[in-house]
């Protein structure tokens, strides 16, 4: 699938670019050992670094980056974007961060009486191939980030001439420091825009035998899922 990103020429030299998610895996995953000791059970176990669904989900789609360094201290945000040029067309934002009033999420789990939702501003338009929508979510398996991006679905094969921004709840009130430029603020996956047909059935005798066989394989060393079922992600 071809995905086209466009930005204003005045911003091209200062914006971090979207990146394929598999090239934006966090350092903690790279440092994680393949096996660890489970002290309570006195045995060694595989870590999630050896779980293909866990890692593949983190590496699927693409990541949208934070436009510049963002500081958070004593409940306040700040940034220094001195290189941002003047005279940007239309309503292009001049700040990497905006907000939503909490009244916009009243009576939802996102509502907090003394807190606004932030909005990470995006300066890239996104164009998908016809028939696809863009599923936008928090970067997968990233509870280490001090915010939680709100999930949305955008018809980005049609909505191609404006920016898609990323609302989020700031979840770590104790955070003090800098989110670096390029920090992933959203993970995006193109999905086909078509209806689903749900079929319910029972497992017959042959299917039960296959189920039992695969379950038995998974208890053996060697990684049956990886060897037999995992499809290489491009």
C-alpha angles and dihedrals in degrees: 000000000000116000118187121207121190132184136177111278090234089062101039095096096049104038122092108233128238111262136204105262093234088063092050101057112146123257092240090063091049091050095045115109120240091233134024138187115256097209097191091056097035093230141104118248137187115259124225087264084080093048107098096198091053094049096037091054090053091050099045124107120352139300127234113216134223106256098226143349110302121200124204120188134150091357095306134108125219137171140176114221100160094150093062106120124233125242100045110172128248118350095327107158121246093201130064091223137050133159147228122225113250089234087072090069099034115151091018128106088252092065120107118171095221100037140076126213111245123221123213106218117227123206099189125085114218125213123189130189116270115283096030133108127197119242107206120194145149111290104279118262092358107129086143090078112093093232138051117224115220115241120241141164119225127187091229094169087069104023094064105129101064138051126270109217127199121233115203143172116237100229105174106070090172094059115117120176143046132318101211124234108268096033106148110252098173139018115214130197126183111230128187112254100227138118124266127232111206117204122188121202142151128249109256125207097278092045090050090053091051090048092052091046094052092045089053091049091053090060091057124084118257105063108265094192093052093046100042110023113019114106117210110249115228 
